[in-house]
């Protein structure tokens, strides 16, 4: 089954090619250059989605670090940012928690358009309006190096279990 | 004529004091309202005044706005354009602390009593593995006093409301090293009105048109809001509150 998000462009830098399959059964080719982008100091990276995970709002910091143009993001599934190193269980936990009306926190490795990546500490809250959840807001902050390293080890283990 | 009450959150630079009086005088004249200006000296006093009731208009900081909107029957109607609430973490220029990473557990942080500045500062320090319990807190009467503490070496770092930090004299600023300044952009003070405030429309017309003439521009300049106010929808306010919820822990 084809994905509504087009395959990523092959970067000029050496990169691993990976076919990612998302929770909705669609798949897409992405590239991982292994290059990390620095989190912008002092800023929050903010996005909002509808109930189906479709992006409805991104702030300037989000656009800048992702490498995409804003028009390539709005209306697209939020999993456009999913990095192949992220275990499926982490996203499942995020969506299950948010769908239950709870706040979710976690460390996330996001994929940029050019195959580089950046780490964030993300908090997702449901947008509750007159008692009804109408969407989700995700706000990312800069994580510490020690927390990134701990998350890397944990996610690598989780990925191994996924494959095993 | 009925007299309404307007309250201004106390976390502004002292030099803005006259601006709030100019603002109130102009709004009264233009909206033909009697408006009593309440400027509490502290956050505790602000809460007391609001809880006593009869405050129709509040210029609230974003974290208080969340409670006032969701629990106390206020709604956000306007915010200053291009004036987000930011904070600065600084160390003494002569100290050995030159980067955020140099702040170690056990360090003393001087700051005036402002929970929002503290909260945002703590969020920024997460990036260097420093949490609230790792620090000693020296709460000063004013931000100027916090600056003196860190310059003298009585504290290793100080937290400031960015606007107040930038209003310090050049001499003070040369004795401080900025370790980080927040750039949250989406969070600002907001103008709230109590549900049922009968003069909303005329009040809003006066607020949103302040930047259109010289007298209004002068008051706005005194307030450090040269671009004036913009209207806010209910959803704008809800979005900001959602965003702030993510910063609480």
HADDOCK unambig.tbl for C-alpha pairs under 7 A between the chains (distance, minus, plus):
assign (segid A and resid 42 and name CA) (segid B and resid 124 and name CA) 6.67 0.50 0.50
assign (segid A and resid 42 and name CA) (segid B and resid 180 and name CA) 6.63 0.50 0.50
assign (segid A and resid 42 and name CA) (segid B and resid 181 and name CA) 5.90 0.50 0.50
assign (segid A and resid 42 and name CA) (segid B and resid 182 and name CA) 4.12 0.50 0.50
assign (segid A and resid 42 and name CA) (segid B and resid 183 and name CA) 5.22 0.50 0.50
assign (segid A and resid 43 and name CA) (segid B and resid 182 and name CA) 6.21 0.50 0.50
assign (segid A and resid 43 and name CA) (segid B and resid 183 and name CA) 4.90 0.50 0.50
assign (segid A and resid 43 and name CA) (segid B and resid 184 and name CA) 5.24 0.50 0.50
assign (segid A and resid 44 and name CA) (segid B and resid 184 and name CA) 5.63 0.50 0.50
assign (segid A and resid 123 and name CA) (segid B and resid 246 and name CA) 5.68 0.50 0.50
assign (segid A and resid 125 and name CA) (segid B and resid 242 and name CA) 6.84 0.50 0.50
assign (segid A and resid 125 and name CA) (segid B and resid 246 and name CA) 6.83 0.50 0.50
assign (segid A and resid 127 and name CA) (segid B and resid 242 and name CA) 6.69 0.50 0.50
assign (segid A and resid 137 and name CA) (segid B and resid 242 and name CA) 6.99 0.50 0.50
assign (segid A and resid 139 and name CA) (segid B and resid 243 and name CA) 6.82 0.50 0.50
assign (segid A and resid 139 and name CA) (segid B and resid 246 and name CA) 6.59 0.50 0.50
assign (segid A and resid 142 and name CA) (segid B and resid 127 and name CA) 5.46 0.50 0.50
assign (segid A and resid 143 and name CA) (segid B and resid 126 and name CA) 6.70 0.50 0.50
assign (segid A and resid 143 and name CA) (segid B and resid 127 and name CA) 4.80 0.50 0.50
assign (segid A and resid 144 and name CA) (segid B and resid 126 and name CA) 6.41 0.50 0.50
assign (segid A and resid 144 and name CA) (segid B and resid 127 and name CA) 4.03 0.50 0.50
assign (segid A and resid 144 and name CA) (segid B and resid 128 and name CA) 5.32 0.50 0.50
assign (segid A and resid 144 and name CA) (segid B and resid 129 and name CA) 5.91 0.50 0.50
